[in-house]
Amino acid sequence: MRGHIQKRYKKSWTIILDLGRDDLTGKRKQQSISVKGTKRDAEKRLAELLHQLDIGGYVKPSKLTLTQYLEQWLKDYAEINTAPRTYERYAELIRKHIEPALGSIPLVSLQPHHIQAYYGKALKSGRRDHKGGLSAQTVHHIHRVLFAALKYATKHNIVGRNVAEAVDPPRAQRREMTTADADGVKRLLEAVKDTHYYPIFFTAVYTGLRRSELLGLPWGNVDLDMATLSVTDTIHYMKDGQVIIRQPKSRYSRRNVALPPALAIMLREHKAKQTEDKMALGLNLQDSDLVFSHPDGTPIRPDTVTRAFRLYAERVGLPTTRFHDLRHTHATLLLKQGVHPKIVSERLGHSGIAITLDTYSHVLPGLQEEAARRFEEVLKPSVVRKRELLVN
């Protein structure tokens, strides 16, 4: 018999599973699983376990708690396979939110209703917004982390299924995108013309690079003669003050970006100034030196750039105060000029054109109208000529 049920006491049963014989000792292996409820509940659970044995999906129960598993997952998977800031965020969400609420539950005993109940409670009793609860966006991020961790556990046969699949997280509101128009960009660049932020803001607007890509860009990746730059490194500042330079998060982010003439000229002037500053310190400018750095060559903190942008954006009346929106501005201005979305996607380092189209769908209605107008202009002469022939 591969499995049977024994009564323990009122409303409690023990399922005995026969797992075959040990390959080394030849002894029979058995597993006991406790079930609370009626005999019918125990029989149903036995049938599920036998089915798992048949398909090879049975996982031997373990006393490993969710906290113990998540800490191991952070060490074995997240720290190695995610960007430093992403790992830092995962660890924060796990240790600040998931573990205090669910961490004591044995991993194999974690059920969808545990997670669903926690999400509801978190939205009501947290401490992040004026209502007292966590935002839907934060809870959504928590769900993504927990889902990924449990998916890994399922893949490695630590648990039989990913219970987070049966949970409905709150719908996160999409963050509204705001961009500057051409006049706004001109006002911004004029306001920072005589500051050391000018080259950074100028390059951000003209290339659409992410902040981490800009601040991690070395001179060796900039070819001013060919007017191109290559994105191969990103810079990350950790909360403990550590600076990490590593490759971008995806192969699509590692890309070549053509430089508009105005940007190539500006960077040439910037490089000449940086060379003079280095020489004043008795140093030579190296290919490994960062394009955007302090005079002594040390990296610029990303938050410093963000705060400066917010200050100047408010000063010149831009509709946005997020530095990242300069990237959106670059893409929007290109699309409005009729540049093919595929080219825009490649410049931004998106993994596919679908992401570009979805992100900038607000631009497309106007482009559709313009395309229809231009199409009519192409055919209009022939249509008019045909009408004239019919009349004559």
Summary of the structure (lengths in Angstrom):
residues: 392
radius of gyration: 29.5
end to end distance: 96.4
largest distance: 103.1
contacts: 1084
relative contact order: 0.07
helix: 54%
strand: 13%
